[in-house]
C-alpha cells in the first residue's frame, strides 16, 4: 500500500500502462469468447 503513495508523481505513466494492459486483456478475452461461441 505504501508503494502507491510513493509513486504519486509518476502515477500518470503507471495509470496509462494499467489502462492499456486492461484493454489488451479485455480484448483478448472478447476474441477468445467470440471464437469459442462461433465454434460451438
PDB file of N, CA, C and O in Angstrom:
ATOM      1  N   UNK A   1       0.839  -1.205   0.000  1.00  0.00           N
ATOM      2  CA  UNK A   1       0.000   0.000   0.000  1.00  0.00           C
ATOM      3  C   UNK A   1       0.871   1.250   0.000  1.00  0.00           C
ATOM      4  O   UNK A   1       0.471   2.278  -0.547  1.00  0.00           O
ATOM      5  N   UNK A   2       2.062   1.180   0.608  1.00  0.00           N
ATOM      6  CA  UNK A   2       2.929   2.361   0.698  1.00  0.00           C
ATOM      7  C   UNK A   2       3.520   2.696  -0.670  1.00  0.00           C
ATOM      8  O   UNK A   2       3.849   3.853  -0.931  1.00  0.00           O
ATOM      9  N   UNK A   3       3.659   1.702  -1.543  1.00  0.00           N
ATOM     10  CA  UNK A   3       4.249   1.968  -2.862  1.00  0.00           C
ATOM     11  C   UNK A   3       3.368   2.941  -3.652  1.00  0.00           C
ATOM     12  O   UNK A   3       3.887   3.797  -4.369  1.00  0.00           O
ATOM     13  N   UNK A   4       2.064   2.820  -3.528  1.00  0.00           N
ATOM     14  CA  UNK A   4       1.163   3.703  -4.281  1.00  0.00           C
ATOM     15  C   UNK A   4       1.378   5.153  -3.874  1.00  0.00           C
ATOM     16  O   UNK A   4       1.431   6.029  -4.737  1.00  0.00           O
ATOM     17  N   UNK A   5       1.502   5.423  -2.594  1.00  0.00           N
ATOM     18  CA  UNK A   5       1.673   6.803  -2.133  1.00  0.00           C
ATOM     19  C   UNK A   5       3.055   7.324  -2.532  1.00  0.00           C
ATOM     20  O   UNK A   5       3.234   8.530  -2.701  1.00  0.00           O
ATOM     21  N   UNK A   6       4.029   6.431  -2.682  1.00  0.00           N
ATOM     22  CA  UNK A   6       5.383   6.862  -3.057  1.00  0.00           C
ATOM     23  C   UNK A   6       5.437   7.263  -4.533  1.00  0.00           C
ATOM     24  O   UNK A   6       6.216   8.140  -4.905  1.00  0.00           O
ATOM     25  N   UNK A   7       4.622   6.632  -5.369  1.00  0.00           N
ATOM     26  CA  UNK A   7       4.681   6.900  -6.812  1.00  0.00           C
ATOM     27  C   UNK A   7       3.520   7.790  -7.239  1.00  0.00           C
ATOM     28  O   UNK A   7       2.868   7.522  -8.248  1.00  0.00           O
ATOM     29  N   UNK A   8       3.263   8.842  -6.480  1.00  0.00           N
ATOM     30  CA  UNK A   8       2.158   9.743  -6.828  1.00  0.00           C
ATOM     31  C   UNK A   8       2.533  10.575  -8.049  1.00  0.00           C
ATOM     32  O   UNK A   8       1.692  10.814  -8.916  1.00  0.00           O
ATOM     33  N   UNK A   9       3.802  11.022  -8.126  1.00  0.00           N
ATOM     34  CA  UNK A   9       4.240  11.875  -9.240  1.00  0.00           C
ATOM     35  C   UNK A   9       4.232  11.101 -10.556  1.00  0.00           C
ATOM     36  O   UNK A   9       3.904  11.667 -11.599  1.00  0.00           O
ATOM     37  N   UNK A  10       4.587   9.818 -10.526  1.00  0.00           N
ATOM     38  CA  UNK A  10       4.635   9.022 -11.754  1.00  0.00           C
ATOM     39  C   UNK A  10       3.341   8.225 -11.916  1.00  0.00           C
ATOM     40  O   UNK A  10       3.322   7.197 -12.591  1.00  0.00           O
ATOM     41  N   UNK A  11       2.270   8.698 -11.300  1.00  0.00           N
ATOM     42  CA  UNK A  11       1.002   7.968 -11.367  1.00  0.00           C
ATOM     43  C   UNK A  11       0.434   7.956 -12.774  1.00  0.00           C
ATOM     44  O   UNK A  11      -0.221   6.992 -13.171  1.00  0.00           O
ATOM     45  N   UNK A  12       0.681   9.034 -13.545  1.00  0.00           N
ATOM     46  CA  UNK A  12       0.129   9.106 -14.896  1.00  0.00           C
ATOM     47  C   UNK A  12       0.648   7.959 -15.764  1.00  0.00           C
ATOM     48  O   UNK A  12      -0.126   7.287 -16.446  1.00  0.00           O
ATOM     49  N   UNK A  13       1.955   7.743 -15.734  1.00  0.00           N
ATOM     50  CA  UNK A  13       2.542   6.689 -16.565  1.00  0.00           C
ATOM     51  C   UNK A  13       2.028   5.321 -16.138  1.00  0.00           C
ATOM     52  O   UNK A  13       1.671   4.506 -16.989  1.00  0.00           O
ATOM     53  N   UNK A  14       1.984   5.057 -14.846  1.00  0.00           N
ATOM     54  CA  UNK A  14       1.525   3.755 -14.370  1.00  0.00           C
ATOM     55  C   UNK A  14       0.047   3.567 -14.696  1.00  0.00           C
ATOM     56  O   UNK A  14      -0.382   2.462 -15.026  1.00  0.00           O
ATOM     57  N   UNK A  15      -0.728   4.641 -14.605  1.00  0.00           N
ATOM     58  CA  UNK A  15      -2.155   4.533 -14.918  1.00  0.00           C
ATOM     59  C   UNK A  15      -2.358   4.203 -16.394  1.00  0.00           C
ATOM     60  O   UNK A  15      -3.212   3.387 -16.739  1.00  0.00           O
ATOM     61  N   UNK A  16      -1.575   4.837 -17.261  1.00  0.00           N
ATOM     62  CA  UNK A  16      -1.674   4.563 -18.699  1.00  0.00           C
ATOM     63  C   UNK A  16      -1.303   3.112 -18.973  1.00  0.00           C
ATOM     64  O   UNK A  16      -1.955   2.443 -19.775  1.00  0.00           O
ATOM     65  N   UNK A  17      -0.252   2.622 -18.306  1.00  0.00           N
ATOM     66  CA  UNK A  17       0.180   1.239 -18.507  1.00  0.00           C
ATOM     67  C   UNK A  17      -0.915   0.275 -18.067  1.00  0.00           C
ATOM     68  O   UNK A  17      -1.217  -0.695 -18.763  1.00  0.00           O
ATOM     69  N   UNK A  18      -1.504   0.550 -16.908  1.00  0.00           N
ATOM     70  CA  UNK A  18      -2.578  -0.314 -16.395  1.00  0.00           C
ATOM     71  C   UNK A  18      -3.787  -0.253 -17.328  1.00  0.00           C
ATOM     72  O   UNK A  18      -4.441  -1.267 -17.575  1.00  0.00           O
ATOM     73  N   UNK A  19      -4.078   0.942 -17.843  1.00  0.00           N
ATOM     74  CA  UNK A  19      -5.221   1.102 -18.754  1.00  0.00           C
ATOM     75  C   UNK A  19      -5.010   0.291 -20.033  1.00  0.00           C
ATOM     76  O   UNK A  19      -5.915  -0.412 -20.483  1.00  0.00           O
ATOM     77  N   UNK A  20      -3.810   0.391 -20.616  1.00  0.00           N
ATOM     78  CA  UNK A  20      -3.505  -0.348 -21.846  1.00  0.00           C
ATOM     79  C   UNK A  20      -3.525  -1.852 -21.576  1.00  0.00           C
ATOM     80  O   UNK A  20      -4.060  -2.622 -22.373  1.00  0.00           O
ATOM     81  N   UNK A  21      -2.942  -2.265 -20.454  1.00  0.00           N
ATOM     82  CA  UNK A  21      -2.914  -3.691 -20.119  1.00  0.00           C
ATOM     83  C   UNK A  21      -4.337  -4.218 -19.955  1.00  0.00           C
ATOM     84  O   UNK A  21      -4.654  -5.320 -20.404  1.00  0.00           O
ATOM     85  N   UNK A  22      -5.191  -3.427 -19.308  1.00  0.00           N
ATOM     86  CA  UNK A  22      -6.583  -3.848 -19.115  1.00  0.00           C
ATOM     87  C   UNK A  22      -7.297  -3.971 -20.457  1.00  0.00           C
ATOM     88  O   UNK A  22      -8.073  -4.903 -20.673  1.00  0.00           O
ATOM     89  N   UNK A  23      -7.030  -3.019 -21.362  1.00  0.00           N
ATOM     90  CA  UNK A  23      -7.663  -3.074 -22.687  1.00  0.00           C
ATOM     91  C   UNK A  23      -7.212  -4.327 -23.435  1.00  0.00           C
ATOM     92  O   UNK A  23      -8.022  -4.999 -24.074  1.00  0.00           O
ATOM     93  N   UNK A  24      -5.908  -4.641 -23.355  1.00  0.00           N
ATOM     94  CA  UNK A  24      -5.386  -5.815 -24.061  1.00  0.00           C
ATOM     95  C   UNK A  24      -6.017  -7.087 -23.511  1.00  0.00           C
ATOM     96  O   UNK A  24      -6.424  -7.965 -24.272  1.00  0.00           O
ATOM     97  N   UNK A  25      -6.095  -7.184 -22.180  1.00  0.00           N
ATOM     98  CA  UNK A  25      -6.672  -8.379 -21.551  1.00  0.00           C
ATOM     99  C   UNK A  25      -8.149  -8.505 -21.916  1.00  0.00           C
ATOM    100  O   UNK A  25      -8.624  -9.590 -22.251  1.00  0.00           O
ATOM    101  N   UNK A  26      -8.868  -7.385 -21.848  1.00  0.00           N
ATOM    102  CA  UNK A  26     -10.298  -7.417 -22.179  1.00  0.00           C
ATOM    103  C   UNK A  26     -10.490  -7.774 -23.650  1.00  0.00           C
ATOM    104  O   UNK A  26     -11.388  -8.544 -23.992  1.00  0.00           O
ATOM    105  N   UNK A  27      -9.652  -7.220 -24.515  1.00  0.00           N
ATOM    106  CA  UNK A  27      -9.750  -7.519 -25.938  1.00  0.00           C
ATOM    107  C   UNK A  27      -9.465  -8.988 -26.218  1.00  0.00           C
ATOM    108  O   UNK A  27     -10.174  -9.625 -26.997  1.00  0.00           O
ATOM    109  N   UNK A  28      -8.436  -9.522 -25.590  1.00  0.00           N
ATOM    110  CA  UNK A  28      -8.092 -10.930 -25.792  1.00  0.00           C
ATOM    111  C   UNK A  28      -9.228 -11.824 -25.301  1.00  0.00           C
ATOM    112  O   UNK A  28      -9.575 -12.807 -25.957  1.00  0.00           O
ATOM    113  N   UNK A  29      -9.803 -11.487 -24.156  1.00  0.00           N
ATOM    114  CA  UNK A  29     -10.904 -12.285 -23.605  1.00  0.00           C
ATOM    115  C   UNK A  29     -12.111 -12.234 -24.537  1.00  0.00           C
ATOM    116  O   UNK A  29     -12.797 -13.237 -24.731  1.00  0.00           O
ATOM    117  N   UNK A  30     -12.365 -11.055 -25.114  1.00  0.00           N
ATOM    118  CA  UNK A  30     -13.503 -10.917 -26.030  1.00  0.00           C
ATOM    119  C   UNK A  30     -13.282 -11.756 -27.287  1.00  0.00           C
ATOM    120  O   UNK A  30     -14.207 -12.407 -27.773  1.00  0.00           O
ATOM    121  N   UNK A  31     -12.054 -11.738 -27.811  1.00  0.00           N
ATOM    122  CA  UNK A  31     -11.742 -12.518 -29.016  1.00  0.00           C
ATOM    123  C   UNK A  31     -11.881 -14.012 -28.735  1.00  0.00           C
ATOM    124  O   UNK A  31     -12.453 -14.749 -29.540  1.00  0.00           O
ATOM    125  N   UNK A  32     -11.359 -14.455 -27.596  1.00  0.00           N
ATOM    126  CA  UNK A  32     -11.453 -15.879 -27.239  1.00  0.00           C
ATOM    127  C   UNK A  32     -12.914 -16.287 -27.087  1.00  0.00           C
ATOM    128  O   UNK A  32     -13.322 -17.342 -27.571  1.00  0.00           O
ATOM    129  N   UNK A  33     -13.699 -15.450 -26.413  1.00  0.00           N
ATOM    130  CA  UNK A  33     -15.119 -15.764 -26.213  1.00  0.00           C
ATOM    131  C   UNK A  33     -15.845 -15.792 -27.555  1.00  0.00           C
ATOM    132  O   UNK A  33     -16.714 -16.636 -27.775  1.00  0.00           O
ATOM    133  N   UNK A  34     -15.490 -14.869 -28.451  1.00  0.00           N
ATOM    134  CA  UNK A  34     -16.133 -14.803 -29.765  1.00  0.00           C
ATOM    135  C   UNK A  34     -15.864 -16.080 -30.561  1.00  0.00           C
ATOM    136  O   UNK A  34     -16.784 -16.662 -31.135  1.00  0.00           O
ATOM    137  N   UNK A  35     -14.603 -16.513 -30.597  1.00  0.00           N
ATOM    138  CA  UNK A  35     -14.265 -17.710 -31.367  1.00  0.00           C
ATOM    139  C   UNK A  35     -14.867 -18.958 -30.729  1.00  0.00           C
ATOM    140  O   UNK A  35     -15.312 -19.866 -31.431  1.00  0.00           O
ATOM    141  N   UNK A  36     -14.880 -19.002 -29.386  1.00  0.00           N
ATOM    142  CA  UNK A  36     -15.477 -20.165 -28.714  1.00  0.00           C
ATOM    143  C   UNK A  36     -16.964 -20.242 -29.046  1.00  0.00           C
ATOM    144  O   UNK A  36     -17.491 -21.326 -29.298  1.00  0.00           O
ATOM    145  N   UNK A  37     -17.633 -19.105 -29.046  1.00  0.00           N
ATOM    146  CA  UNK A  37     -19.069 -19.072 -29.340  1.00  0.00           C
ATOM    147  C   UNK A  37     -19.301 -19.461 -30.806  1.00  0.00           C
ATOM    148  O   UNK A  37     -20.271 -20.144 -31.132  1.00  0.00           O
ATOM    149  N   UNK A  38     -18.408 -19.021 -31.669  1.00  0.00           N
ATOM    150  CA  UNK A  38     -18.551 -19.295 -33.100  1.00  0.00           C
ATOM    151  C   UNK A  38     -18.343 -20.793 -33.383  1.00  0.00           C
ATOM    152  O   UNK A  38     -19.074 -21.388 -34.175  1.00  0.00           O
ATOM    153  N   UNK A  39     -17.341 -21.391 -32.729  1.00  0.00           N
ATOM    154  CA  UNK A  39     -17.059 -22.808 -32.959  1.00  0.00           C
ATOM    155  C   UNK A  39     -18.158 -23.685 -32.364  1.00  0.00           C
ATOM    156  O   UNK A  39     -18.509 -24.719 -32.934  1.00  0.00           O
ATOM    157  N   UNK A  40     -18.699 -23.272 -31.220  1.00  0.00           N
ATOM    158  CA  UNK A  40     -19.730 -24.067 -30.553  1.00  0.00           C
ATOM    159  C   UNK A  40     -21.096 -23.761 -31.180  1.00  0.00           C
ATOM    160  O   UNK A  40     -22.107 -24.327 -30.763  1.00  0.00           O
TER     161      UNK A  40
END
